[in-house]
Amino acid sequence: MARSSIPGPLERRHLIEQDLDAKRASQIAEAYLAEGRRNEAIEFLAKADDGEALQRIADEAVEEGDPFLLQAVARVLEEELDRATWSRCADAAQSRGKLRYAETARRNAARGED
């Protein structure tokens, strides 16, 4: 079995706490994304100042009805999401049978800005 190119949990924590150059942060993020680990890639995409990739993940989170992934992106971007975005996320979760995700997104929509 080939060794993964992503850092282990402890190394990851140390890397997040360090000042990484954008190229290195982007490489680490891409390694996580290649393994489908978007949540773990988010911090490194933020360090790489890759707003496009972060927006893609946010868009995917809305489409997939994943309020937790969406919130993680909003947190690193320091953005408040509007009610319409949360509602779209809730609707997508509902249509996929993710009832708890839909409930979470609806709660966030109720707190969201207009």
Backbone as a chain_set.jsonl record, in Angstrom:
{"seq": "MARSSIPGPLERRHLIEQDLDAKRASQIAEAYLAEGRRNEAIEFLAKADDGEALQRIADEAVEEGDPFLLQAVARVLEEELDRATWSRCADAAQSRGKLRYAETARRNAARGED", "coords": {"N": [[0.844, -1.177, 0.0], [0.579, 2.178, -0.864], [2.085, 4.997, 0.664], [0.277, 7.672, 2.01], [0.245, 11.058, 0.872], [-0.538, 13.034, 2.503], [-0.327, 14.945, 5.549], [0.011, 13.506, 8.845], [-2.25, 13.545, 11.718], [-1.048, 15.021, 13.926], [1.143, 16.303, 12.712], [-0.309, 17.778, 10.877], [-1.685, 19.587, 12.552], [0.491, 21.057, 13.53], [1.386, 22.19, 11.134], [-0.783, 23.806, 10.447], [-0.6, 25.707, 12.43], [1.72, 26.996, 11.779], [3.42, 29.546, 9.838], [2.912, 29.185, 6.627], [4.154, 29.212, 3.281], [2.3, 30.22, 0.39], [2.455, 28.42, -1.762], [3.297, 25.967, -0.618], [1.193, 25.534, 1.198], [-0.903, 25.275, -0.602], [-0.139, 22.934, -1.942], [-0.41, 21.034, 0.091], [-3.151, 21.269, 0.584], [-4.145, 20.398, -1.901], [-3.335, 17.728, -1.806], [-4.978, 16.742, 0.238], [-7.492, 17.225, -0.973], [-7.312, 15.519, -3.172], [-7.733, 13.123, -1.98], [-10.309, 13.326, -1.298], [-10.865, 14.712, 1.025], [-12.156, 17.228, 1.984], [-12.848, 18.882, 4.205], [-10.499, 18.929, 5.723], [-8.792, 20.135, 3.971], [-9.554, 22.769, 3.872], [-8.426, 24.68, 5.762], [-5.816, 24.856, 4.79], [-6.224, 25.787, 2.207], [-7.149, 28.296, 2.843], [-4.827, 29.369, 3.991], [-3.31, 29.426, 1.701], [-4.56, 31.384, 0.409], [-6.564, 30.871, -1.458], [-9.195, 31.692, -2.71], [-10.935, 30.982, -4.793], [-10.947, 28.146, -4.837], [-11.952, 27.692, -2.285], [-14.484, 28.825, -2.581], [-15.547, 27.075, -4.472], [-15.73, 24.743, -2.925], [-17.594, 25.62, -1.031], [-19.807, 26.02, -2.721], [-20.209, 23.382, -3.576], [-20.868, 22.259, -1.117], [-23.328, 23.466, -0.593], [-24.837, 22.439, -2.754], [-24.737, 19.721, -2.129], [-25.982, 19.67, 0.258], [-24.664, 20.016, 2.734], [-24.302, 21.405, 5.629], [-22.299, 21.623, 7.518], [-19.807, 21.498, 6.267], [-20.137, 23.76, 4.683], [-20.303, 25.745, 6.676], [-17.725, 25.556, 7.711], [-16.165, 26.58, 5.616], [-17.215, 29.179, 5.484], [-16.381, 30.094, 7.959], [-13.51, 30.225, 7.778], [-13.3, 32.089, 5.796], [-14.356, 34.177, 7.053], [-16.998, 35.05, 6.737], [-20.437, 35.93, 6.797], [-23.112, 33.961, 6.04], [-25.908, 34.299, 3.883], [-29.488, 34.077, 4.343], [-30.741, 32.874, 2.137], [-28.753, 31.22, 1.017], [-28.332, 29.342, 3.059], [-30.886, 28.245, 3.076], [-31.03, 27.056, 0.52], [-29.11, 25.098, 0.902], [-30.355, 23.616, 2.929], [-32.628, 22.696, 1.547], [-31.411, 21.07, -0.382], [-30.237, 19.139, 1.263], [-32.523, 18.045, 2.421], [-33.764, 16.942, 0.142], [-32.055, 14.873, -0.34], [-32.469, 13.218, 1.702], [-31.157, 13.754, 4.054], [-31.934, 14.458, 6.874], [-31.211, 15.546, 9.399], [-29.103, 17.198, 8.666], [-30.507, 18.958, 7.048], [-32.141, 20.121, 8.974], [-30.215, 21.433, 10.551], [-29.182, 23.27, 8.678], [-31.491, 24.768, 8.218], [-31.877, 25.912, 10.737], [-29.625, 27.555, 10.801], [-30.329, 29.215, 8.677], [-32.46, 30.562, 9.77], [-31.134, 32.166, 11.535], [-29.627, 33.627, 9.84], [-28.553, 36.397, 7.72], [-30.579, 38.679, 5.813]], "CA": [[0.0, 0.0, 0.0], [1.364, 3.407, -0.967], [1.92, 5.947, 1.758], [-0.449, 8.881, 1.65], [1.085, 12.256, 0.875], [-1.083, 14.019, 3.436], [0.282, 14.856, 6.874], [-0.748, 12.879, 9.916], [-2.982, 14.529, 12.524], [-0.177, 15.898, 14.705], [1.869, 17.146, 11.759], [-1.304, 18.705, 10.329], [-1.902, 20.638, 13.553], [1.684, 21.91, 13.527], [1.412, 22.948, 9.88], [-1.816, 24.843, 10.526], [-0.131, 26.751, 13.348], [2.896, 27.651, 11.202], [3.264, 30.415, 8.671], [3.322, 28.463, 5.425], [4.02, 29.988, 2.058], [1.09, 29.853, -0.343], [2.701, 27.246, -2.593], [3.299, 24.769, 0.244], [-0.167, 25.361, 1.707], [-1.7, 24.795, -1.727], [0.241, 21.543, -2.184], [-1.022, 20.227, 1.146], [-4.592, 21.279, 0.314], [-4.403, 19.533, -3.058], [-3.194, 16.334, -1.365], [-6.228, 16.405, 0.936], [-8.585, 17.188, -1.939], [-7.149, 14.326, -4.0], [-8.276, 11.999, -1.22], [-11.694, 13.632, -0.969], [-10.923, 15.2, 2.412], [-12.347, 18.671, 1.822], [-12.806, 19.58, 5.494], [-9.117, 19.113, 6.141], [-8.126, 21.003, 2.992], [-10.023, 24.151, 3.999], [-7.447, 25.535, 6.453], [-4.657, 25.064, 3.926], [-6.658, 26.665, 1.122], [-7.181, 29.648, 3.41], [-3.429, 29.812, 4.1], [-2.839, 29.671, 0.332], [-5.394, 32.488, -0.086], [-7.205, 30.346, -2.663], [-10.613, 31.979, -2.593], [-11.694, 30.239, -5.807], [-11.133, 26.768, -4.377], [-12.858, 27.743, -1.141], [-15.839, 29.064, -3.093], [-16.0, 25.816, -5.086], [-16.129, 23.846, -1.844], [-18.848, 26.156, -0.488], [-20.859, 25.719, -3.697], [-20.459, 21.939, -3.491], [-21.542, 22.004, 0.156], [-24.736, 23.854, -0.782], [-25.439, 21.465, -3.674], [-24.811, 18.421, -1.464], [-26.736, 19.804, 1.492], [-23.749, 19.79, 3.855], [-24.146, 22.668, 6.337], [-21.073, 21.631, 8.318], [-18.753, 21.884, 5.332], [-20.415, 25.149, 4.326], [-19.93, 26.582, 7.815], [-16.261, 25.551, 7.822], [-15.655, 27.525, 4.625], [-17.614, 30.527, 5.907], [-15.559, 30.459, 9.114], [-12.164, 30.646, 7.369], [-13.448, 33.31, 4.99], [-14.929, 35.176, 7.953], [-18.189, 35.55, 6.056], [-21.762, 35.538, 7.255], [-23.887, 33.5, 4.896], [-27.274, 34.811, 3.912], [-30.588, 33.134, 4.559], [-31.012, 32.138, 0.901], [-27.74, 30.178, 0.874], [-28.666, 28.292, 4.025], [-32.131, 27.6, 2.641], [-30.681, 26.161, -0.595], [-28.406, 23.965, 1.508], [-31.381, 22.829, 3.625], [-33.447, 22.032, 0.536], [-30.599, 20.002, -0.974], [-30.118, 18.077, 2.273], [-33.849, 17.43, 2.523], [-34.015, 16.124, -1.052], [-31.17, 13.703, -0.272], [-32.83, 12.436, 2.88], [-30.28, 14.108, 5.172], [-32.874, 15.264, 7.653], [-30.506, 16.332, 10.43], [-28.374, 18.256, 7.961], [-31.513, 19.935, 6.64], [-32.533, 20.836, 10.192], [-29.107, 22.322, 10.914], [-29.146, 24.367, 7.704], [-32.659, 25.63, 8.457], [-31.575, 26.693, 11.948], [-28.694, 28.606, 10.388], [-31.076, 30.144, 7.832], [-33.268, 31.394, 10.671], [-30.227, 33.14, 12.154], [-28.881, 34.305, 8.772], [-28.901, 37.745, 7.27], [-31.437, 38.72, 4.62]], "C": [[0.893, 1.245, 0.0], [1.054, 4.336, 0.199], [1.231, 7.197, 1.241], [0.486, 10.082, 1.736], [0.55, 13.336, 1.812], [-0.422, 13.86, 4.799], [-0.617, 14.121, 7.852], [-1.386, 13.952, 10.787], [-2.088, 15.505, 13.306], [0.605, 16.851, 13.794], [0.927, 18.193, 11.154], [-1.515, 19.875, 11.278], [-0.715, 21.598, 13.569], [1.739, 22.772, 12.263], [0.376, 24.073, 9.894], [-1.344, 26.01, 11.388], [1.058, 27.527, 12.796], [2.49, 28.654, 10.129], [3.81, 29.649, 7.469], [3.252, 29.406, 4.232], [2.847, 29.412, 1.27], [1.283, 28.578, -1.168], [2.64, 25.971, -1.771], [1.895, 24.494, 0.779], [-1.07, 24.789, 0.613], [-1.401, 23.325, -2.024], [-0.415, 20.619, -1.153], [-2.533, 20.14, 0.919], [-4.929, 20.341, -0.834], [-4.282, 18.057, -2.683], [-4.453, 15.882, -0.622], [-7.382, 16.282, -0.054], [-8.521, 15.953, -2.822], [-7.705, 13.087, -3.307], [-9.71, 12.262, -0.772], [-11.903, 14.17, 0.429], [-10.997, 16.727, 2.413], [-12.264, 19.426, 3.137], [-11.378, 19.879, 5.924], [-8.337, 20.022, 5.194], [-8.432, 22.476, 3.237], [-9.0, 25.072, 4.654], [-6.246, 25.842, 5.559], [-5.009, 25.919, 2.713], [-6.73, 28.109, 1.607], [-5.767, 30.199, 3.534], [-2.847, 30.143, 2.726], [-3.586, 30.837, -0.304], [-6.062, 32.112, -1.41], [-8.722, 30.478, -2.53], [-11.471, 31.213, -3.597], [-11.972, 28.813, -5.35], [-12.079, 26.722, -3.182], [-14.291, 27.968, -1.594], [-16.398, 27.818, -3.758], [-16.478, 24.841, -4.018], [-17.447, 24.318, -1.227], [-20.01, 25.841, -1.425], [-21.225, 24.234, -3.67], [-21.22, 21.599, -2.208], [-23.021, 22.356, 0.056], [-25.441, 22.815, -1.64], [-25.652, 20.112, -3.003], [-25.625, 18.463, -0.174], [-25.891, 19.521, 2.72], [-23.495, 21.103, 4.597], [-22.848, 22.755, 7.143], [-19.879, 22.024, 7.464], [-18.911, 23.349, 4.931], [-19.996, 26.097, 5.444], [-18.415, 26.658, 7.976], [-15.641, 26.538, 6.829], [-15.981, 28.955, 5.046], [-16.746, 31.01, 7.068], [-14.177, 30.943, 8.673], [-12.211, 31.899, 6.514], [-13.972, 34.477, 5.818], [-16.114, 35.869, 7.303], [-19.436, 35.07, 6.775], [-22.548, 35.139, 6.018], [-25.319, 33.989, 5.012], [-28.292, 33.673, 4.045], [-30.842, 32.28, 3.314], [-30.015, 30.991, 0.698], [-28.035, 29.018, 1.81], [-29.92, 27.539, 3.605], [-31.885, 26.649, 1.476], [-29.979, 24.912, -0.071], [-29.416, 23.036, 2.206], [-32.23, 22.047, 2.631], [-32.699, 20.862, -0.102], [-30.456, 18.833, -0.001], [-31.438, 17.316, 2.383], [-34.092, 16.491, 1.343], [-33.155, 14.865, -1.083], [-31.459, 12.84, 0.953], [-31.941, 12.682, 4.087], [-31.048, 15.044, 6.105], [-32.195, 16.092, 8.736], [-29.693, 17.456, 9.804], [-29.335, 19.362, 7.546], [-31.947, 20.773, 7.835], [-31.463, 21.839, 10.61], [-29.056, 23.526, 9.966], [-30.329, 25.312, 7.9], [-32.47, 26.489, 9.711], [-30.629, 27.835, 11.609], [-29.387, 29.64, 9.516], [-31.9, 31.09, 8.709], [-32.43, 32.462, 11.347], [-29.54, 34.02, 11.115], [-29.402, 35.685, 8.461], [-29.815, 37.636, 6.064], [-30.663, 39.205, 3.43]], "O": [[1.844, 1.34, 0.776], [-0.086, 4.44, 0.653], [1.561, 7.712, 0.172], [1.398, 10.12, 2.562], [1.119, 14.424, 1.902], [-0.002, 12.762, 5.163], [-1.84, 14.112, 7.712], [-1.102, 15.138, 10.62], [-2.369, 16.703, 13.332], [0.712, 18.045, 14.071], [1.314, 19.343, 10.946], [-1.523, 21.029, 10.851], [-0.898, 22.815, 13.615], [2.099, 23.947, 12.324], [0.642, 25.169, 9.402], [-1.655, 27.166, 11.101], [1.374, 28.606, 13.296], [1.382, 28.616, 9.593], [5.021, 29.49, 7.318], [2.398, 30.291, 4.177], [2.457, 28.261, 1.465], [0.374, 27.754, -1.26], [2.003, 24.999, -2.177], [1.458, 23.344, 0.809], [-1.903, 23.922, 0.877], [-2.314, 22.556, -2.325], [-0.914, 19.548, -1.499], [-3.123, 19.067, 1.046], [-5.89, 19.576, -0.753], [-5.039, 17.226, -3.185], [-4.935, 14.769, -0.83], [-8.165, 15.335, 0.022], [-9.557, 15.396, -3.184], [-8.1, 12.122, -3.961], [-10.261, 11.514, 0.035], [-13.009, 14.091, 0.964], [-10.048, 17.417, 2.784], [-11.672, 20.503, 3.189], [-11.089, 20.963, 6.431], [-7.329, 20.61, 5.586], [-7.648, 23.341, 2.848], [-8.738, 26.156, 4.132], [-5.724, 26.957, 5.572], [-4.178, 26.694, 2.242], [-6.407, 29.036, 0.864], [-5.527, 31.364, 3.221], [-1.999, 31.026, 2.599], [-3.28, 31.233, -1.429], [-6.121, 32.909, -2.347], [-9.428, 29.503, -2.271], [-12.602, 30.838, -3.29], [-13.098, 28.328, -5.461], [-12.909, 25.819, -3.076], [-15.215, 27.366, -1.049], [-17.587, 27.527, -3.63], [-17.509, 24.188, -4.183], [-18.319, 23.501, -0.933], [-21.082, 25.44, -0.971], [-22.4, 23.874, -3.734], [-22.111, 20.75, -2.217], [-23.871, 21.626, 0.565], [-26.53, 22.359, -1.29], [-26.64, 19.431, -3.28], [-25.922, 17.424, 0.416], [-26.351, 18.859, 3.651], [-22.576, 21.842, 4.243], [-22.36, 23.852, 7.415], [-19.032, 22.804, 7.9], [-17.929, 24.086, 4.85], [-19.397, 27.14, 5.182], [-17.88, 27.706, 8.338], [-14.697, 27.251, 7.17], [-15.127, 29.839, 4.974], [-16.414, 32.192, 7.151], [-13.716, 31.98, 9.152], [-11.264, 32.685, 6.51], [-14.025, 35.614, 5.35], [-16.226, 37.095, 7.313], [-19.486, 33.954, 7.293], [-22.634, 35.904, 5.057], [-25.871, 34.08, 6.108], [-27.98, 32.494, 3.879], [-31.128, 31.088, 3.43], [-30.399, 29.908, 0.254], [-27.993, 27.856, 1.408], [-29.998, 26.321, 3.767], [-32.457, 25.56, 1.435], [-30.227, 23.804, -0.546], [-29.329, 21.814, 2.081], [-32.519, 20.871, 2.848], [-33.275, 19.799, -0.335], [-30.547, 17.672, -0.401], [-31.453, 16.086, 2.433], [-34.573, 15.372, 1.526], [-33.487, 13.901, -1.771], [-30.77, 11.851, 1.203], [-31.964, 11.907, 5.042], [-30.832, 16.256, 6.115], [-32.581, 17.239, 8.961], [-29.61, 18.55, 10.363], [-29.027, 20.548, 7.671], [-32.102, 21.99, 7.725], [-31.779, 22.969, 10.98], [-28.903, 24.664, 10.409], [-30.182, 26.527, 7.762], [-32.861, 27.656, 9.735], [-30.814, 28.958, 12.078], [-29.068, 30.826, 9.601], [-32.016, 32.279, 8.412], [-32.932, 33.531, 11.693], [-28.941, 35.039, 11.459], [-30.495, 36.088, 8.859], [-29.823, 36.618, 5.373], [-31.215, 39.306, 2.335]]}, "num_chains": 1, "name": "protein.A"}
